Amino acid sequence: MIITCPECDTRYTVKAAAFTAPGRKVRCKNCGNAWFQAPPDDAPKSVEPAPEPDPPVTAPDVKPSAQPDPPEAQSEEEPEAPAPVITRPRPVDEAPAIDPAEFTRPPAATAFDPTPKKSRGALLGWGALVAFVLVFAGALAAFRGDVVRLWPATASVYQAVGLPVIIQGMEFRQVMYEQANENGLTVLSIRGEIVNVADERGPVPRVRVALRDQDGQELYHYFFAIPEAELDAGATAEFVTRLSSPPEAARDLVLRFVEPGEFVSPEQPPQDG
């Protein structure tokens, strides 16, 4: 049977035969409290007088697994009565014993890397993107002539960023101009050379002439074509173009080749070859 100290609730397992009617006095070894313990309900009734009390008997020390060693109950009954047998108390919710050998060693700690992996990946991604943009921009600048041939509208973009484009491998050289009075009219003469700087024979595009004032504003423009429709690689063709009655405020002129797809006015000034 199990008896419980009413003072500290320490429980002890004893033999029921040690507690005959009407019961006996026991002492808690944990807190020293003494109380009268009645026999279990199913114990046989005895009409014999209660035996003389025995001197207190101290049970051997027992150490419980989940709490401090509870003292064994001491009996104050007479020696004639058998001493209660105290067994190791065991709480109802006591957890089962765990074998230390069943524990597994935690994995070894790895070295701490202060750089987050996501941040490192993002930096690599941005670096690759910047490198790609630089390579792509360099290719556009180096092969701008080919780009303009495939996409003529890009010629104005190259011109705006300070990268002039040699249309179809041609360029101007030795350009000069002068004004003269002929029959009471002012005549502007422009002469120069067109050179094929490409490695193969190519067509010669039409030329656009723009007259500007001292502030750089365009006052007038016109187009002309040289007699040679094509030039061999490295070949040179001379040209002369004349314009009667140019704007009086004209102070500068700009020559460039007509971009592919650019609208050209059919009106042209007289030409001298």
PANU-536317 format. One record per residue: residue number from 1; residue in one letter; y, x, z of N, C-alpha, C in turn. Coordinates in Angstrom, 2 decimals. Example, Ala and Ser with C-alpha at 12.3 -4.5 7.8 and 13.67 -1.06 7.14 Angstrom:
BEGIN
    i  aa     n.py     n.px     n.pz    ca.py    ca.px    ca.pz     c.py     c.px     c.pz
    1   A    -5.69    13.19     7.80    -4.50    12.30     7.80    -3.30    13.20     7.80
    2   S    -2.25    12.85     7.08    -1.06    13.67     7.14     0.03    12.90     7.87
// end
This chain:
BEGIN
    i  aa     n.py     n.px     n.pz    ca.py    ca.px    ca.pz     c.py     c.px     c.pz
    1   M    -1.19     0.84     0.00     0.00     0.00     0.00     1.26     0.89     0.00
    2   I     2.39     0.31    -0.32     3.66     1.03    -0.39     4.57     0.44     0.67
    3   I     5.09     1.31     1.52     6.06     0.89     2.53     7.40     1.49     2.17
    4   T     8.47     0.80     2.55     9.83     1.21     2.20    10.68     1.27     3.44
    5   C    11.40     2.35     3.61    12.32     2.48     4.74    13.47     1.50     4.55
    6   P    13.72     0.59     5.51    14.80    -0.38     5.33    16.19     0.25     5.41
    7   E    16.25     1.51     5.86    17.56     2.14     6.01    17.98     2.89     4.75
    8   C    17.08     3.75     4.21    17.43     4.57     3.04    16.62     4.25     1.80
    9   D    15.75     3.23     1.88    14.95     2.76     0.74    13.97     3.80     0.23
   10   T    13.65     4.79     1.04    12.62     5.75     0.63    11.26     5.08     0.75
   11   R    10.44     5.25    -0.31     9.14     4.58    -0.33     8.02     5.58    -0.10
   12   Y     6.97     5.10     0.56     5.79     5.92     0.85     4.55     5.12     0.51
   13   T     3.56     5.82     0.01     2.26     5.20    -0.26     1.30     5.54     0.88
   14   V     0.78     4.54     1.53    -0.12     4.73     2.67    -1.36     3.87     2.47
   15   K    -2.38     4.16     3.27    -3.59     3.35     3.22    -3.37     2.06     4.00
   16   A    -3.74     0.96     3.38    -3.54    -0.34     4.03    -4.38    -0.47     5.29
   17   A    -5.53     0.26     5.34    -6.42     0.14     6.51    -5.77     0.68     7.77
   18   A    -4.75     1.52     7.62    -4.10     2.10     8.79    -3.19     1.09     9.48
   19   F    -2.94    -0.03     8.83    -2.02    -1.02     9.38    -2.78    -2.31     9.63
   20   T    -3.40    -2.36    10.81    -4.10    -3.58    11.22    -3.15    -4.45    12.01
   21   A    -3.53    -5.69    12.13    -2.69    -6.64    12.87    -2.54    -6.19    14.31
   22   P    -1.41    -6.34    14.91    -0.21    -7.02    14.34     0.68    -6.06    13.57
   23   G     0.34    -4.79    13.37     1.17    -3.82    12.69     1.39    -2.59    13.56
   24   R     2.27    -1.69    13.09     2.53    -0.49    13.87     3.94     0.03    13.57
   25   K     4.37     0.88    14.47     5.71     1.45    14.33     5.62     2.78    13.58
   26   V     6.51     2.96    12.58     6.53     4.20    11.79     7.96     4.72    11.76
   27   R     8.09     6.00    11.42     9.41     6.63    11.34     9.60     7.29     9.97
   28   C    10.77     7.10     9.42    11.10     7.69     8.09    11.48     9.16     8.29
   29   K    10.81    10.02     7.59    11.11    11.45     7.70    12.40    11.83     6.97
   30   N    12.83    10.97     6.07    14.04    11.28     5.29    15.30    11.06     6.11
   31   C    15.40     9.88     6.80    16.61     9.57     7.56    16.36     9.45     9.06
   32   G    15.08     9.48     9.52    14.77     9.40    10.94    14.72     7.98    11.48
   33   N    14.88     7.00    10.62    14.86     5.60    11.07    13.43     5.20    11.44
   34   A    13.26     4.46    12.55    11.95     3.95    12.98    11.95     2.43    12.87
   35   W    10.89     1.90    12.37    10.77     0.44    12.25     9.33     0.03    12.44
   36   F     9.15    -1.24    12.68     7.82    -1.79    12.89     7.33    -2.33    11.56
   37   Q     6.22    -1.75    11.12     5.67    -2.13     9.82     4.51    -3.08    10.02
   38   A     4.63    -4.28     9.48     3.55    -5.28     9.57     2.47    -4.95     8.57
   39   P     1.25    -5.38     8.82     0.17    -5.13     7.86     0.37    -5.96     6.61
   40   P    -0.31    -5.64     5.53    -0.20    -6.44     4.32    -0.72    -7.85     4.55
   41   D    -0.28    -8.76     3.70    -0.64   -10.16     3.87    -2.14   -10.39     3.75
   42   D    -2.79    -9.58     2.93    -4.23    -9.81     2.73    -5.08    -9.03     3.73
   43   A    -4.47    -8.40     4.75    -5.25    -7.65     5.74    -5.95    -8.64     6.68
   44   P    -7.19    -8.34     7.13    -7.91    -9.25     8.05    -7.20    -9.35     9.38
   45   K    -7.19   -10.60     9.93    -6.56   -10.84    11.21    -7.44   -10.30    12.33
   46   S    -6.86    -9.69    13.30    -7.62    -9.12    14.43    -7.08    -9.71    15.72
   47   V    -8.01   -10.10    16.58    -7.64   -10.70    17.88    -7.62    -9.65    18.97
   48   E    -8.01    -8.46    18.60    -8.04    -7.40    19.60    -6.63    -7.02    19.97
   49   P    -6.45    -6.63    21.21    -5.10    -6.20    21.61    -4.69    -4.95    20.85
   50   A    -3.44    -4.85    20.73    -2.92    -3.70    20.00    -3.25    -2.42    20.72
   51   P    -3.68    -1.43    20.04    -4.01    -0.16    20.69    -2.76     0.52    21.24
   52   E    -3.03     1.40    22.18    -1.93     2.16    22.75    -1.22     2.98    21.67
   53   P     0.07     3.09    21.78     0.78     3.86    20.73     0.42     5.34    20.75
   54   D     0.28     5.85    19.58    -0.02     7.29    19.41     1.27     8.08    19.41
   55   P     1.18     9.31    19.79     2.37    10.16    19.65     2.77    10.29    18.18
   56   P     4.07    10.47    17.89     4.51    10.58    16.48     3.77    11.68    15.73
   57   V     3.32    11.32    14.57     2.59    12.26    13.71     3.45    12.54    12.48
   58   T     3.61    13.80    12.22     4.42    14.20    11.06     3.50    14.47     9.87
   59   A     3.76    13.76     8.83     2.95    13.95     7.62     3.37    15.24     6.92
   60   P     2.45    15.83     6.17     2.80    17.06     5.43     3.92    16.80     4.43
   61   D     4.73    17.86     4.20     5.86    17.73     3.26     5.35    17.49     1.85
   62   V     5.98    16.54     1.20     5.65    16.24    -0.20     6.94    16.24    -0.99
   63   K     6.97    16.92    -2.11     8.17    17.03    -2.95     8.04    16.11    -4.14
   64   P     8.88    15.08    -4.24     8.86    14.23    -5.43     9.50    14.97    -6.61
   65   S     9.13    14.54    -7.82     9.61    15.23    -9.03    11.02    14.86    -9.40
   66   A    11.50    13.62    -9.12    12.80    13.20    -9.59    13.83    13.12    -8.50
   67   Q    13.49    13.35    -7.20    14.46    13.25    -6.12    14.05    14.21    -5.02
   68   P    14.93    14.42    -4.04    14.56    15.34    -2.95    13.29    14.89    -2.26
   69   D    12.58    15.92    -1.73    11.29    15.62    -1.11    11.45    14.58    -0.01
   70   P    10.85    13.40    -0.18    10.94    12.39     0.89    10.05    12.79     2.05
   71   P    10.53    12.64     3.24     9.65    12.95     4.41     8.58    11.90     4.58
   72   E     7.54    12.37     5.08     6.45    11.45     5.32     6.71    10.66     6.60
   73   A     6.22     9.46     6.60     6.44     8.59     7.77     5.73     9.15     9.00
   74   Q     6.39     9.01    10.13     5.80     9.42    11.40     5.36     8.17    12.19
   75   S     4.27     8.26    12.73     3.73     7.11    13.49     3.95     7.34    14.98
   76   E     4.42     6.31    15.66     4.58     6.35    17.11     3.49     5.54    17.82
   77   E     2.40     5.25    17.12     1.31     4.48    17.71     0.44     5.39    18.57
   78   E    -0.48     4.80    19.24    -1.41     5.54    20.10    -2.33     6.39    19.26
   79   P    -2.85     7.48    19.77    -3.74     8.36    19.00    -4.99     7.66    18.54
   80   E    -5.38     6.56    19.25    -6.63     5.92    18.83    -6.52     5.38    17.41
   81   A    -5.31     4.94    16.99    -5.18     4.36    15.64    -5.14     5.49    14.62
   82   P    -5.78     5.29    13.49    -5.75     6.33    12.44    -4.34     6.50    11.90
   83   A    -4.00     7.73    11.71    -2.66     8.04    11.17    -2.57     7.59     9.71
   84   P    -1.43     7.06     9.33    -1.29     6.64     7.91    -1.33     7.86     6.98
   85   V    -1.96     7.63     5.90    -2.07     8.69     4.89    -0.89     8.55     3.94
   86   I    -0.06     9.57     3.91     1.14     9.53     3.06     0.86    10.29     1.78
   87   T     1.06     9.61     0.71     0.90    10.27    -0.61     2.27    10.52    -1.21
   88   R     2.24    11.28    -2.23     3.50    11.67    -2.88     4.20    10.44    -3.45
   89   P     5.43    10.19    -3.00     6.14     9.02    -3.54     6.50     9.23    -5.00
   90   R     6.49     8.15    -5.72     6.82     8.22    -7.15     7.72     7.04    -7.50
   91   P     8.96     7.29    -7.87     9.83     6.18    -8.24     9.25     5.42    -9.41
   92   V     9.62     4.12    -9.47     9.08     3.27   -10.54     9.56     3.76   -11.89
   93   D    10.84     4.16   -11.99    11.34     4.60   -13.30    11.27     6.10   -13.50
   94   E    10.46     6.77   -12.75    10.40     8.24   -12.88     9.94     8.62   -14.27
   95   A    10.65     9.53   -14.87    10.30     9.97   -16.21     9.10    10.89   -16.15
   96   P     8.25    10.86   -17.17     7.09    11.75   -17.18     7.51    13.20   -17.24
   97   A     6.66    14.03   -16.68     6.95    15.47   -16.69     6.96    15.99   -18.11
   98   I     7.81    16.96   -18.36     7.93    17.55   -19.70     7.49    18.99   -19.65
   99   D     6.60    19.31   -20.56     6.11    20.68   -20.63     7.18    21.54   -21.30
  100   P     7.64    22.60   -20.60     8.67    23.45   -21.23     8.23    24.02   -22.56
  101   A     6.92    24.15   -22.77     6.45    24.72   -24.04     6.74    23.80   -25.20
  102   E     6.97    22.47   -24.90     7.23    21.54   -25.98     8.67    21.62   -26.49
  103   F     9.54    22.30   -25.74    10.91    22.43   -26.20    10.96    23.36   -27.40
  104   T    11.79    23.04   -28.37    11.98    23.90   -29.53    13.32    24.61   -29.40
  105   R    13.33    25.85   -29.82    14.55    26.66   -29.74    15.56    26.14   -30.76
  106   P    16.82    25.93   -30.38    17.81    25.45   -31.34    18.03    26.49   -32.44
  107   P    18.38    26.00   -33.65    18.58    26.96   -34.75    19.70    27.92   -34.43
  108   A    19.53    29.12   -34.95    20.55    30.15   -34.71    21.86    29.74   -35.34
  109   A    22.94    30.00   -34.63    24.26    29.64   -35.13    24.65    30.55   -36.29
  110   T    25.20    29.94   -37.32    25.64    30.71   -38.47    27.07    31.18   -38.25
  111   A    27.44    32.19   -39.00    28.80    32.74   -38.87    29.82    31.70   -39.30
  112   F    30.89    31.61   -38.55    31.93    30.61   -38.83    32.79    31.08   -39.98
  113   D    32.93    30.21   -40.98    33.77    30.52   -42.14    35.07    29.74   -42.00
  114   P    36.20    30.43   -41.74    37.45    29.69   -41.52    37.97    28.99   -42.75
  115   T    37.50    29.36   -43.95    38.02    28.75   -45.17    37.20    27.51   -45.50
  116   P    37.81    26.32   -45.52    37.04    25.12   -45.88    36.52    25.24   -47.29
  117   K    35.28    24.76   -47.49    34.66    24.87   -48.80    35.42    24.05   -49.83
  118   K    35.92    22.88   -49.42    36.63    22.06   -50.37    37.91    22.75   -50.82
  119   S    38.62    23.39   -49.89    39.85    24.08   -50.27    39.56    25.24   -51.21
  120   R    38.49    25.96   -50.94    38.15    27.09   -51.82    37.80    26.58   -53.21
  121   G    37.05    25.49   -53.29    36.72    24.92   -54.60    37.95    24.42   -55.33
  122   A    38.88    23.83   -54.59    40.11    23.34   -55.23    40.93    24.51   -55.78
  123   L    41.00    25.63   -55.04    41.74    26.79   -55.53    41.11    27.35   -56.80
  124   L    39.79    27.41   -56.82    39.12    27.90   -58.02    39.38    26.99   -59.21
  125   G    39.38    25.67   -58.95    39.63    24.73   -60.03    41.04    24.86   -60.58
  126   W    42.04    24.99   -59.67    43.41    25.17   -60.13    43.58    26.49   -60.87
  127   G    42.93    27.54   -60.39    43.03    28.82   -61.09    42.48    28.75   -62.50
  128   A    41.33    28.07   -62.64    40.74    27.93   -63.98    41.65    27.11   -64.89
  129   L    42.29    26.06   -64.33    43.18    25.24   -65.14    44.39    26.04   -65.60
  130   V    44.98    26.83   -64.70    46.15    27.64   -65.07    45.77    28.66   -66.15
  131   A    44.60    29.29   -65.99    44.17    30.27   -66.99    43.97    29.61   -68.35
  132   F    43.39    28.40   -68.35    43.18    27.70   -69.62    44.51    27.36   -70.28
  133   V    45.49    26.88   -69.48    46.80    26.53   -70.05    47.47    27.76   -70.65
  134   L    47.39    28.91   -69.95    48.02    30.12   -70.47    47.37    30.57   -71.77
  135   V    46.05    30.53   -71.82    45.35    30.94   -73.05    45.69    29.99   -74.19
  136   F    45.73    28.69   -73.88    46.03    27.69   -74.91    47.45    27.86   -75.44
  137   A    48.41    28.10   -74.51    49.80    28.29   -74.94    49.94    29.55   -75.79
  138   G    49.23    30.62   -75.40    49.28    31.83   -76.20    48.74    31.63   -77.60
  139   A    47.66    30.85   -77.71    47.09    30.58   -79.03    48.06    29.76   -79.89
  140   L    48.72    28.79   -79.26    49.69    27.99   -80.01    50.84    28.84   -80.52
  141   A    51.27    29.82   -79.71    52.37    30.68   -80.14    51.92    31.66   -81.23
  142   A    50.72    32.21   -81.08    50.25    33.22   -82.04    49.91    32.61   -83.39
  143   F    49.38    31.41   -83.39    48.94    30.77   -84.64    49.83    29.57   -84.98
  144   R    51.14    29.69   -84.68    52.01    28.54   -84.90    52.14    28.19   -86.38
  145   G    51.99    29.18   -87.25    52.05    28.87   -88.68    50.92    27.94   -89.10
  146   D    49.71    28.25   -88.63    48.57    27.39   -88.96    48.72    26.01   -88.33
  147   V    49.28    25.99   -87.09    49.47    24.70   -86.42    50.43    23.82   -87.20
  148   V    51.52    24.42   -87.70    52.51    23.64   -88.45    51.92    23.14   -89.76
  149   R    51.05    23.93   -90.38    50.43    23.46   -91.61    49.57    22.22   -91.37
  150   L    48.85    22.22   -90.23    48.00    21.07   -89.91    48.80    19.91   -89.32
  151   W    49.88    20.22   -88.62    50.69    19.19   -87.94    52.16    19.54   -88.14
  152   P    52.75    19.13   -89.25    54.11    19.56   -89.59    55.16    19.19   -88.55
  153   A    54.96    18.12   -87.80    55.97    17.69   -86.83    56.18    18.72   -85.72
  154   T    55.24    19.64   -85.54    55.40    20.63   -84.47    56.39    21.73   -84.81
  155   A    56.84    21.80   -86.05    57.78    22.85   -86.44    59.08    22.73   -85.66
  156   S    59.57    21.49   -85.46    60.81    21.31   -84.70    60.62    21.69   -83.24
  157   V    59.42    21.48   -82.70    59.15    21.85   -81.31    59.19    23.37   -81.16
  158   Y    58.57    24.09   -82.07    58.61    25.55   -82.02    60.06    26.05   -82.15
  159   Q    60.83    25.43   -83.04    62.21    25.85   -83.23    63.04    25.62   -81.96
  160   A    62.74    24.51   -81.24    63.51    24.18   -80.03    63.24    25.17   -78.91
  161   V    62.03    25.73   -78.83    61.71    26.67   -77.76    61.93    28.11   -78.16
  162   G    62.59    28.33   -79.31    62.93    29.69   -79.73    61.81    30.44   -80.41
  163   L    60.88    29.73   -81.01    59.78    30.36   -81.75    59.85    29.90   -83.20
  164   P    60.65    30.56   -84.01    60.75    30.13   -85.41    59.41    30.24   -86.13
  165   V    59.21    29.31   -87.04    57.94    29.26   -87.77    58.18    29.64   -89.22
  166   I    57.38    30.54   -89.69    57.44    30.93   -91.11    56.58    29.94   -91.88
  167   I    57.23    29.01   -92.57    56.50    27.97   -93.26    55.74    28.56   -94.44
  168   Q    54.46    28.30   -94.48    53.58    28.70   -95.58    53.67    30.20   -95.88
  169   G    53.97    31.01   -94.86    53.95    32.45   -95.02    55.14    33.02   -95.75
  170   M    56.25    32.26   -95.88    57.45    32.73   -96.58    58.57    32.99   -95.58
  171   E    59.47    33.94   -95.92    60.65    34.18   -95.10    61.79    34.66   -95.98
  172   F    63.04    34.48   -95.43    64.25    34.87   -96.15    64.61    36.32   -95.82
  173   R    65.20    37.01   -96.83    65.72    38.36   -96.64    66.97    38.53   -97.51
  174   Q    67.82    39.45   -97.04    69.02    39.83   -97.79    69.87    38.61   -98.19
  175   V    70.08    37.68   -97.25    70.86    36.48   -97.55    72.35    36.80   -97.41
  176   M    73.15    36.44   -98.42    74.60    36.64   -98.42    75.27    35.41   -99.05
  177   Y    76.51    35.20   -98.69    77.25    34.08   -99.30    78.72    34.48   -99.46
  178   E    79.41    33.80  -100.44    80.83    34.05  -100.71    81.44    32.80  -101.33
  179   Q    82.74    32.68  -101.15    83.47    31.59  -101.75    84.41    32.13  -102.84
  180   A    84.50    31.38  -103.93    85.39    31.78  -105.05    86.10    30.54  -105.58
  181   N    87.23    30.78  -106.26    88.00    29.69  -106.86    87.76    29.70  -108.36
  182   E    87.17    28.65  -108.85    86.86    28.54  -110.27    87.47    27.25  -110.80
  183   N    88.42    27.42  -111.76    89.07    26.27  -112.39    89.69    25.35  -111.35
  184   G    90.26    25.93  -110.33    90.95    25.16  -109.32    90.04    24.55  -108.25
  185   L    88.75    24.87  -108.31    87.79    24.36  -107.32    87.20    25.51  -106.50
  186   T    86.96    25.22  -105.23    86.29    26.22  -104.37    84.79    26.11  -104.58
  187   V    84.14    27.25  -104.84    82.70    27.29  -105.09    82.07    28.23  -104.07
  188   L    81.03    27.74  -103.39    80.27    28.54  -102.41    79.00    29.03  -103.09
  189   S    78.81    30.35  -103.12    77.62    30.95  -103.72    76.77    31.57  -102.60
  190   I    75.48    31.28  -102.65    74.54    31.83  -101.67    73.43    32.51  -102.44
  191   R    73.15    33.75  -102.10    72.08    34.49  -102.77    71.22    35.21  -101.74
  192   G    69.98    35.51  -102.14    69.06    36.19  -101.23    67.68    36.33  -101.84
  193   E    66.70    36.63  -100.98    65.32    36.82  -101.44    64.37    35.97  -100.58
  194   I    63.30    35.55  -101.22    62.20    34.89  -100.52    60.97    35.77  -100.69
  195   V    60.35    36.14   -99.58    59.21    37.07   -99.60    57.98    36.35   -99.03
  196   N    56.86    36.53   -99.73    55.58    35.99   -99.23    54.98    37.04   -98.29
  197   V    55.00    36.77   -97.00    54.48    37.72   -96.01    53.04    37.40   -95.62
  198   A    52.45    36.41   -96.29    51.06    36.06   -95.98    50.12    37.03   -96.71
  199   D    48.85    36.91   -96.40    47.84    37.79   -97.02    47.25    37.20   -98.28
  200   E    47.76    36.07   -98.73    47.22    35.44   -99.93    48.35    34.74  -100.68
  201   R    48.06    34.40  -101.90    49.05    33.70  -102.73    49.31    32.33  -102.14
  202   G    50.60    31.90  -102.15    50.93    30.61  -101.58    52.10    29.97  -102.27
  203   P    52.23    28.65  -102.11    53.35    27.92  -102.73    54.66    28.21  -102.01
  204   V    55.77    28.14  -102.74    57.10    28.37  -102.18    57.72    27.00  -101.87
  205   P    58.00    26.71  -100.64    58.58    25.40  -100.32    60.04    25.32  -100.73
  206   R    60.57    24.11  -100.75    61.99    23.90  -101.03    62.82    24.44   -99.86
  207   V    64.10    24.68  -100.13    64.99    25.28   -99.14    66.07    24.26   -98.76
  208   R    66.39    24.20   -97.46    67.45    23.33   -96.96    68.62    24.20   -96.52
  209   V    69.83    23.86   -97.00    71.04    24.58   -96.66    71.92    23.63   -95.83
  210   A    72.35    24.08   -94.67    73.22    23.28   -93.80    74.50    24.04   -93.54
  211   L    75.64    23.37   -93.70    76.96    23.95   -93.45    77.45    23.41   -92.10
  212   R    77.97    24.32   -91.22    78.40    23.93   -89.88    79.83    24.40   -89.62
  213   D    80.46    23.72   -88.67    81.82    24.10   -88.30    81.77    25.18   -87.22
  214   Q    82.96    25.53   -86.69    83.02    26.60   -85.71    82.34    26.25   -84.38
  215   D    82.12    24.96   -84.14    81.42    24.54   -82.92    79.91    24.39   -83.13
  216   G    79.43    24.70   -84.33    78.00    24.60   -84.60    77.56    23.22   -85.02
  217   Q    78.50    22.29   -85.24    78.14    20.94   -85.68    77.91    20.93   -87.19
  218   E    76.82    20.28   -87.61    76.49    20.23   -89.03    77.44    19.28   -89.75
  219   L    78.03    19.81   -90.84    78.97    19.01   -91.64    78.33    18.48   -92.92
  220   Y    77.43    19.27   -93.48    76.85    18.87   -94.77    75.57    19.67   -94.97
  221   H    74.63    19.08   -95.71    73.41    19.82   -96.06    72.91    19.36   -97.42
  222   Y    72.14    20.24   -98.05    71.50    19.90   -99.33    70.24    20.74   -99.47
  223   F    69.45    20.44  -100.52    68.17    21.11  -100.75    68.19    21.73  -102.15
  224   F    67.41    22.80  -102.30    67.21    23.37  -103.63    65.84    24.05  -103.68
  225   A    65.36    24.31  -104.88    64.07    24.98  -105.09    64.28    26.14  -106.05
  226   I    63.50    27.22  -105.85    63.60    28.37  -106.74    62.67    28.14  -107.93
  227   P    62.86    28.85  -109.00    62.01    28.64  -110.18    60.54    28.94  -109.93
  228   E    60.26    29.96  -109.10    58.86    30.32  -108.86    58.22    29.29  -107.91
  229   A    57.21    28.63  -108.38    56.53    27.64  -107.54    55.60    28.31  -106.55
  230   E    55.04    29.50  -106.89    54.13    30.22  -106.01    54.46    31.71  -106.07
  231   L    54.06    32.41  -104.99    54.24    33.85  -104.93    52.95    34.50  -104.46
  232   D    52.64    35.67  -105.08    51.49    36.43  -104.62    51.78    37.04  -103.25
  233   A    50.73    37.51  -102.59    50.90    38.14  -101.28    51.81    39.36  -101.42
  234   G    52.89    39.41  -100.63    53.83    40.52  -100.66    54.87    40.44  -101.76
  235   A    54.80    39.41  -102.62    55.75    39.31  -103.73    57.10    38.80  -103.24
  236   T    58.16    39.11  -104.03    59.53    38.73  -103.69    60.15    37.97  -104.85
  237   A    60.91    36.93  -104.56    61.64    36.16  -105.57    63.10    36.04  -105.14
  238   E    64.04    36.35  -106.07    65.46    36.22  -105.77    65.92    34.79  -106.07
  239   F    66.95    34.39  -105.35    67.50    33.05  -105.58    69.01    33.11  -105.48
  240   V    69.67    32.17  -106.18    71.12    31.96  -106.10    71.35    30.45  -106.15
  241   T    72.15    29.96  -105.22    72.51    28.54  -105.21    74.01    28.44  -105.05
  242   R    74.64    27.45  -105.74    76.09    27.29  -105.72    76.43    25.86  -105.35
  243   L    77.50    25.72  -104.55    77.96    24.40  -104.12    79.46    24.31  -104.37
  244   S    79.86    23.32  -105.17    81.27    23.12  -105.46    81.92    22.29  -104.37
  245   S    83.14    22.64  -104.01    83.94    21.92  -103.02    83.21    21.74  -101.70
  246   P    82.81    22.81  -101.05    82.19    22.67   -99.72    83.22    22.17   -98.71
  247   P    82.80    21.64   -97.58    83.75    21.17   -96.56    84.68    22.29   -96.14
  248   E    85.99    21.96   -96.03    86.96    22.99   -95.68    86.74    23.53   -94.26
  249   A    86.16    22.71   -93.38    85.96    23.16   -91.99    84.67    23.97   -91.82
  250   A    83.93    24.17   -92.93    82.67    24.92   -92.81    82.96    26.37   -92.49
  251   R    82.29    26.90   -91.46    82.45    28.27   -91.05    81.12    29.03   -90.98
  252   D    80.02    28.32   -91.14    78.71    28.96   -91.00    77.71    28.15   -91.80
  253   L    76.59    28.78   -92.12    75.52    28.06   -92.83    74.16    28.50   -92.30
  254   V    73.19    27.62   -92.47    71.83    27.87   -91.99    70.87    27.53   -93.12
  255   L    69.95    28.47   -93.43    68.91    28.25   -94.43    67.57    28.15   -93.73
  256   R    66.78    27.22   -94.17    65.40    27.12   -93.68    64.55    26.44   -94.73
  257   F    63.24    26.65   -94.63    62.32    25.99   -95.54    62.08    24.54   -95.09
  258   V    61.87    23.69   -96.06    61.59    22.29   -95.77    60.22    22.18   -95.12
  259   E    60.16    21.45   -94.04    58.89    21.27   -93.34    58.01    20.30   -94.12
  260   P    56.69    20.50   -94.05    55.79    19.58   -94.74    56.01    18.14   -94.27
  261   G    56.17    17.25   -95.23    56.38    15.85   -94.90    57.83    15.49   -94.66
  262   E    58.76    16.45   -94.67    60.16    16.14   -94.44    60.76    15.49   -95.68
  263   F    61.60    14.48   -95.42    62.25    13.78   -96.54    63.27    14.70   -97.21
  264   V    63.25    14.73   -98.54    64.17    15.56   -99.31    64.98    14.67  -100.22
  265   S    66.32    14.79  -100.14    67.19    14.00  -101.01    67.04    14.45  -102.45
  266   P    66.99    13.53  -103.38    66.85    13.93  -104.78    68.11    14.61  -105.34
  267   E    69.25    14.42  -104.69    70.48    15.01  -105.18    70.53    16.49  -104.87
  268   Q    70.83    17.31  -105.86    70.91    18.75  -105.69    72.17    19.26  -106.38
  269   P    72.76    20.32  -105.83    73.91    20.91  -106.50    73.48    21.70  -107.72
  270   P    74.37    22.04  -108.61    74.02    22.88  -109.75    73.48    24.21  -109.30
  271   Q    72.52    24.76  -110.01    71.90    26.02  -109.67    72.12    27.03  -110.76
  272   D    72.30    28.30  -110.37    72.35    29.39  -111.32    71.18    30.29  -111.03
  273   G    70.40    30.61  -112.03    69.26    31.47  -111.78    69.53    32.88  -112.15
// end
